[in-house]
Amino acid sequence: MSAPKKFKFDYEINEAACMACAACELECRDNAVVVNDSATAYAINKDSCKRCGRCFRACPAGAVVKINL
């Protein structure tokens, strides 16, 4: 069994900026974007995320941010 891939960055969603429009969720091919516990914004499941950037490019509010690790 291979070790999990190590990434140099993560994508996160800034809840304060998120409009809950679902653009990021609709663009995600890996089902990594989910509604968060407060049901008012979205979150990214880092275990499912492939770091393709589709959600980052799709967000009209700029709420998806790239975090260097």
N, CA, C and O atoms as a MOPAC input file, in Angstrom:
PM7 MOZYME 1SCF
protein

 N      0.84200 1    -1.18200 1     0.00000 1
 C      0.00000 1     0.00000 1     0.00000 1
 C      0.88400 1     1.24100 1     0.00000 1
 O      1.79800 1     1.34300 1     0.81800 1
 N      0.63100 1     2.18000 1    -0.89700 1
 C      1.46100 1     3.37300 1    -1.00900 1
 C      1.05900 1     4.42800 1     0.01700 1
 O     -0.08100 1     4.47500 1     0.47900 1
 N      2.01400 1     5.25800 1     0.35100 1
 C      1.75800 1     6.34800 1     1.30700 1
 C      0.90100 1     7.40800 1     0.63500 1
 O      0.96600 1     7.57900 1    -0.58200 1
 N      0.09500 1     8.12300 1     1.42400 1
 C     -0.71300 1     9.20100 1     0.82800 1
 C      0.18000 1    10.26100 1     0.19600 1
 O      1.27000 1    10.54800 1     0.69100 1
 N     -0.29100 1    10.83300 1    -0.89100 1
 C      0.47500 1    11.85700 1    -1.58200 1
 C      0.61000 1    13.09900 1    -0.70600 1
 O     -0.34900 1    13.51700 1    -0.05600 1
 N      1.80100 1    13.68300 1    -0.69300 1
 C      2.03200 1    14.90800 1     0.07600 1
 C      1.93700 1    16.09000 1    -0.86800 1
 O      2.57800 1    16.11600 1    -1.91900 1
 N      1.14100 1    17.05600 1    -0.48800 1
 C      0.93100 1    18.23600 1    -1.30700 1
 C      1.69900 1    19.42000 1    -0.73400 1
 O      1.99300 1    19.45400 1     0.46100 1
 N      2.02400 1    20.39200 1    -1.58600 1
 C      2.72300 1    21.59400 1    -1.15500 1
 C      1.76400 1    22.69400 1    -0.73600 1
 O      2.17900 1    23.69400 1    -0.15000 1
 N      0.47500 1    22.51300 1    -1.03500 1
 C     -0.52900 1    23.51900 1    -0.68800 1
 C     -1.88200 1    22.85000 1    -0.49300 1
 O     -2.08800 1    21.70600 1    -0.89700 1
 N     -2.78500 1    23.56700 1     0.12000 1
 C     -4.17700 1    23.15300 1     0.28200 1
 C     -5.06100 1    24.28300 1    -0.20500 1
 O     -4.63000 1    25.43400 1    -0.27600 1
 N     -6.28500 1    23.95700 1    -0.53700 1
 C     -7.30000 1    24.97000 1    -0.78500 1
 C     -8.22800 1    24.98000 1     0.41700 1
 O     -8.58100 1    23.92700 1     0.94900 1
 N     -8.61700 1    26.16400 1     0.83900 1
 C     -9.57200 1    26.33000 1     1.92800 1
 C    -10.60600 1    27.34900 1     1.50400 1
 O    -10.37100 1    28.16000 1     0.60800 1
 N    -11.76200 1    27.29800 1     2.16100 1
 C    -12.81900 1    28.25000 1     1.85800 1
 C    -12.99200 1    29.18600 1     3.04300 1
 O    -13.24200 1    28.75100 1     4.16700 1
 N    -12.85600 1    30.47300 1     2.77500 1
 C    -13.05500 1    31.51000 1     3.78200 1
 C    -14.55700 1    31.66300 1     3.99600 1
 O    -15.26400 1    32.18700 1     3.13500 1
 N    -15.04100 1    31.20200 1     5.15200 1
 C    -16.48400 1    31.22400 1     5.42000 1
 C    -17.06600 1    32.62800 1     5.37800 1
 O    -18.20500 1    32.81300 1     4.94900 1
 N    -16.30200 1    33.61400 1     5.81600 1
 C    -16.80500 1    34.99000 1     5.83600 1
 C    -17.04800 1    35.51700 1     4.42200 1
 O    -17.93100 1    36.34800 1     4.21100 1
 N    -16.26800 1    35.03800 1     3.46100 1
 C    -16.40200 1    35.50600 1     2.08500 1
 C    -17.33000 1    34.62300 1     1.24500 1
 O    -17.79300 1    35.03900 1     0.18400 1
 N    -17.59700 1    33.41100 1     1.72100 1
 C    -18.41100 1    32.45200 1     0.95800 1
 C    -19.85300 1    32.91300 1     0.85100 1
 O    -20.48400 1    33.25800 1     1.85100 1
 N    -20.37300 1    32.91600 1    -0.38300 1
 C    -21.76500 1    33.30200 1    -0.64000 1
 C    -22.68500 1    32.08800 1    -0.67100 1
 O    -23.88900 1    32.23900 1    -0.87900 1
 N    -22.14900 1    30.89200 1    -0.47100 1
 C    -22.89700 1    29.63200 1    -0.52200 1
 C    -23.63700 1    29.48600 1    -1.85300 1
 O    -24.78700 1    29.04800 1    -1.88900 1
 N    -22.96700 1    29.85700 1    -2.94300 1
 C    -23.58900 1    29.80300 1    -4.27100 1
 C    -23.45000 1    28.42700 1    -4.92400 1
 O    -24.13000 1    28.14000 1    -5.91000 1
 N    -22.58600 1    27.58500 1    -4.39100 1
 C    -22.35300 1    26.21300 1    -4.86100 1
 C    -21.51900 1    26.12200 1    -6.13000 1
 O    -21.39900 1    25.03100 1    -6.68900 1
 N    -20.94200 1    27.20400 1    -6.60500 1
 C    -20.10600 1    27.14700 1    -7.81000 1
 C    -18.92600 1    26.20100 1    -7.60300 1
 O    -18.58300 1    25.43100 1    -8.50100 1
 N    -18.31400 1    26.25300 1    -6.44700 1
 C    -17.16400 1    25.38900 1    -6.16100 1
 C    -17.58400 1    23.92100 1    -6.11200 1
 O    -16.88900 1    23.04900 1    -6.63400 1
 N    -18.71100 1    23.66100 1    -5.48800 1
 C    -19.20500 1    22.28600 1    -5.37600 1
 C    -19.53700 1    21.72000 1    -6.75700 1
 O    -19.23800 1    20.55900 1    -7.03500 1
 N    -20.14000 1    22.51300 1    -7.60600 1
 C    -20.50200 1    22.05800 1    -8.94300 1
 C    -19.27800 1    21.78400 1    -9.81300 1
 O    -19.31500 1    20.90500 1   -10.67400 1
 N    -18.20000 1    22.52600 1    -9.59700 1
 C    -16.97600 1    22.34100 1   -10.39300 1
 C    -16.11500 1    21.18100 1    -9.90100 1
 O    -15.31100 1    20.65100 1   -10.66900 1
 N    -16.26100 1    20.77900 1    -8.65700 1
 C    -15.39300 1    19.74700 1    -8.08300 1
 C    -15.74100 1    18.36800 1    -8.63600 1
 O    -16.86500 1    17.89000 1    -8.48400 1
 N    -14.77000 1    17.74700 1    -9.27300 1
 C    -14.96600 1    16.40600 1    -9.85000 1
 C    -14.69900 1    15.29900 1    -8.83000 1
 O    -14.99500 1    14.13300 1    -9.08600 1
 N    -14.13900 1    15.66400 1    -7.67200 1
 C    -13.74600 1    14.67200 1    -6.67200 1
 C    -14.68400 1    14.63800 1    -5.47100 1
 O    -14.40800 1    13.94100 1    -4.49500 1
 N    -15.78300 1    15.37900 1    -5.52700 1
 C    -16.72900 1    15.47500 1    -4.41000 1
 C    -16.04300 1    15.88200 1    -3.11300 1
 O    -16.39300 1    15.40000 1    -2.03500 1
 N    -15.06200 1    16.77300 1    -3.22600 1
 C    -14.31400 1    17.21700 1    -2.05400 1
 C    -14.92500 1    18.45500 1    -1.40900 1
 O    -14.59300 1    18.77800 1    -0.26900 1
 N    -15.80400 1    19.14800 1    -2.10900 1
 C    -16.43700 1    20.35200 1    -1.56600 1
 C    -17.77300 1    19.95500 1    -0.95100 1
 O    -18.62800 1    19.36900 1    -1.61500 1
 N    -17.93700 1    20.28200 1     0.32400 1
 C    -19.13700 1    19.89800 1     1.06600 1
 C    -19.67500 1    21.08900 1     1.83000 1
 O    -18.94600 1    22.04500 1     2.09500 1
 N    -20.95100 1    21.03500 1     2.18500 1
 C    -21.53600 1    22.06700 1     3.03700 1
 C    -20.96800 1    21.86000 1     4.43300 1
 O    -20.92700 1    20.73400 1     4.92900 1
 N    -20.52900 1    22.94700 1     5.07100 1
 C    -19.94000 1    22.81900 1     6.40000 1
 C    -21.00500 1    22.57600 1     7.47000 1
 O    -22.19800 1    22.54900 1     7.17000 1
 N    -20.57000 1    22.40000 1     8.70700 1
 C    -21.47800 1    22.07700 1     9.80700 1
 C    -22.51500 1    23.16300 1    10.06500 1
 O    -23.62400 1    22.86000 1    10.50500 1
 N    -22.17900 1    24.41500 1     9.80100 1
 C    -23.12300 1    25.50400 1    10.05100 1
 C    -24.16500 1    25.62900 1     8.93900 1
 O    -25.13400 1    26.37600 1     9.07600 1
 N    -23.96700 1    24.90300 1     7.84100 1
 C    -24.87300 1    24.88700 1     6.68900 1
 C    -25.05400 1    26.26500 1     6.06100 1
 O    -26.07000 1    26.52800 1     5.41800 1
 N    -24.08100 1    27.13600 1     6.24300 1
 C    -24.14700 1    28.47200 1     5.66100 1
 C    -23.01000 1    28.72200 1     4.67500 1
 O    -22.99500 1    29.74600 1     3.99100 1
 N    -22.07100 1    27.80600 1     4.60100 1
 C    -20.92800 1    27.96600 1     3.71100 1
 C    -20.42300 1    26.57400 1     3.34700 1
 O    -20.94000 1    25.56400 1     3.82400 1
 N    -19.42100 1    26.54300 1     2.50700 1
 C    -18.84600 1    25.28400 1     2.06000 1
 C    -17.47500 1    25.07500 1     2.67300 1
 O    -16.85000 1    26.01400 1     3.16500 1
 N    -17.01700 1    23.83900 1     2.63900 1
 C    -15.69200 1    23.47500 1     3.13400 1
 C    -15.09400 1    22.46200 1     2.16900 1
 O    -15.80900 1    21.84300 1     1.38100 1
 N    -13.77900 1    22.29800 1     2.23600 1
 C    -13.09300 1    21.35900 1     1.35300 1
 C    -12.54400 1    20.21100 1     2.18500 1
 O    -11.80400 1    20.42100 1     3.14600 1
 N    -12.91300 1    19.00300 1     1.80400 1
 C    -12.39900 1    17.80100 1     2.44900 1
 C    -11.00500 1    17.55000 1     1.88700 1
 O    -10.86100 1    17.15300 1     0.73000 1
 N     -9.99300 1    17.77800 1     2.69100 1
 C     -8.60900 1    17.67200 1     2.22500 1
 C     -8.21000 1    16.24500 1     1.85600 1
 O     -7.27300 1    16.04700 1     1.08200 1
 N     -8.90600 1    15.25600 1     2.39700 1
 C     -8.59900 1    13.86800 1     2.05200 1
 C     -9.06500 1    13.52300 1     0.64000 1
 O     -8.46600 1    12.67400 1    -0.02100 1
 N    -10.12700 1    14.17400 1     0.17600 1
 C    -10.66200 1    13.90800 1    -1.16100 1
 C    -10.10800 1    14.85100 1    -2.21900 1
 O    -10.09300 1    14.51800 1    -3.40400 1
 N     -9.65800 1    16.01700 1    -1.80100 1
 C     -9.20700 1    17.05800 1    -2.72100 1
 C     -7.93200 1    16.65000 1    -3.45000 1
 O     -6.97600 1    16.18000 1    -2.83400 1
 N     -7.93000 1    16.83600 1    -4.78000 1
 C     -6.75500 1    16.52000 1    -5.60800 1
 C     -5.94100 1    17.76700 1    -5.94400 1
 O     -4.94400 1    17.67800 1    -6.66100 1
 N     -6.35400 1    18.93100 1    -5.43400 1
 C     -5.66000 1    20.22200 1    -5.64400 1
 C     -5.63000 1    20.62000 1    -7.11300 1
 O     -4.62600 1    21.14900 1    -7.59200 1
 N     -6.71800 1    20.37100 1    -7.83000 1
 C     -6.78100 1    20.71000 1    -9.25600 1
 C     -7.03300 1    22.19300 1    -9.48500 1
 O     -6.66100 1    22.72400 1   -10.53100 1
 N     -7.66100 1    22.87500 1    -8.52200 1
 C     -7.89500 1    24.30500 1    -8.63500 1
 C     -9.19400 1    24.70000 1    -9.31000 1
 O     -9.45000 1    25.88900 1    -9.50300 1
 N    -10.01900 1    23.73100 1    -9.67100 1
 C    -11.29000 1    24.06500 1   -10.33600 1
 C    -12.17700 1    24.90100 1    -9.42300 1
 O    -12.81100 1    25.85100 1    -9.88400 1
 N    -12.23300 1    24.56900 1    -8.15100 1
 C    -13.05900 1    25.33100 1    -7.20900 1
 C    -12.52200 1    26.75000 1    -7.05300 1
 O    -13.29000 1    27.70900 1    -6.98000 1
 N    -11.20500 1    26.87200 1    -7.00300 1
 C    -10.53400 1    28.17000 1    -6.86300 1
 C    -10.89700 1    29.09000 1    -8.02600 1
 O    -11.20900 1    30.26400 1    -7.82400 1
 N    -10.85500 1    28.56000 1    -9.22200 1
 C    -11.17500 1    29.34700 1   -10.41500 1
 C    -12.67300 1    29.63400 1   -10.54500 1
 O    -13.05900 1    30.65000 1   -11.12200 1
 N    -13.51200 1    28.75300 1   -10.01600 1
 C    -14.96200 1    28.90600 1   -10.16300 1
 C    -15.57800 1    29.89500 1    -9.18800 1
 O    -16.65000 1    30.43200 1    -9.46400 1
 N    -14.94400 1    30.14700 1    -8.07500 1
 C    -15.55400 1    30.96700 1    -7.02200 1
 C    -15.65600 1    32.44000 1    -7.42900 1
 O    -14.63500 1    33.09600 1    -7.63700 1
 N    -16.88300 1    32.96200 1    -7.54200 1
 C    -17.05100 1    34.36300 1    -7.94100 1
 C    -16.72100 1    35.34900 1    -6.81700 1
 O    -16.51100 1    36.53400 1    -7.07600 1
 N    -16.67400 1    34.87000 1    -5.58400 1
 C    -16.42500 1    35.75500 1    -4.43700 1
 C    -14.97100 1    35.74000 1    -3.98500 1
 O    -14.59000 1    36.51300 1    -3.10500 1
 N    -14.15600 1    34.87300 1    -4.57200 1
 C    -12.76300 1    34.76500 1    -4.14600 1
 C    -12.63500 1    34.13800 1    -2.76500 1
 O    -11.65500 1    34.37600 1    -2.05800 1
 N    -13.62500 1    33.33500 1    -2.38000 1
 C    -13.62200 1    32.72800 1    -1.04700 1
 C    -12.71000 1    31.51000 1    -0.95300 1
 O    -12.28400 1    31.13800 1     0.14100 1
 N    -12.40800 1    30.89100 1    -2.08500 1
 C    -11.49500 1    29.74100 1    -2.07600 1
 C    -10.07900 1    30.29800 1    -2.15300 1
 O     -9.72100 1    31.01000 1    -3.09200 1
 N     -9.28600 1    29.95800 1    -1.14800 1
 C     -7.91900 1    30.47500 1    -1.08200 1
 C     -6.91600 1    29.33300 1    -1.07600 1
 O     -7.19400 1    28.24100 1    -0.58200 1
 N     -5.75300 1    29.60500 1    -1.63200 1
 C     -4.67300 1    28.63800 1    -1.69600 1
 C     -3.74700 1    28.88900 1    -0.51200 1
 O     -3.25100 1    30.00100 1    -0.33200 1
 N     -3.51500 1    27.85600 1     0.29200 1
 C     -2.67100 1    27.94900 1     1.48200 1
 C     -1.41900 1    27.12100 1     1.26700 1
 O     -1.50500 1    25.90900 1     1.07300 1
 N     -0.25600 1    27.75800 1     1.29900 1
 C      1.00800 1    27.02700 1     1.17200 1
 C      1.30100 1    26.31200 1     2.47500 1
 O      1.12200 1    26.86900 1     3.55700 1
 N      1.75300 1    25.06800 1     2.36200 1
 C      2.06400 1    24.26800 1     3.55800 1
 C      3.52700 1    24.36800 1     3.90700 1
 O      3.97100 1    23.76200 1     4.88200 1

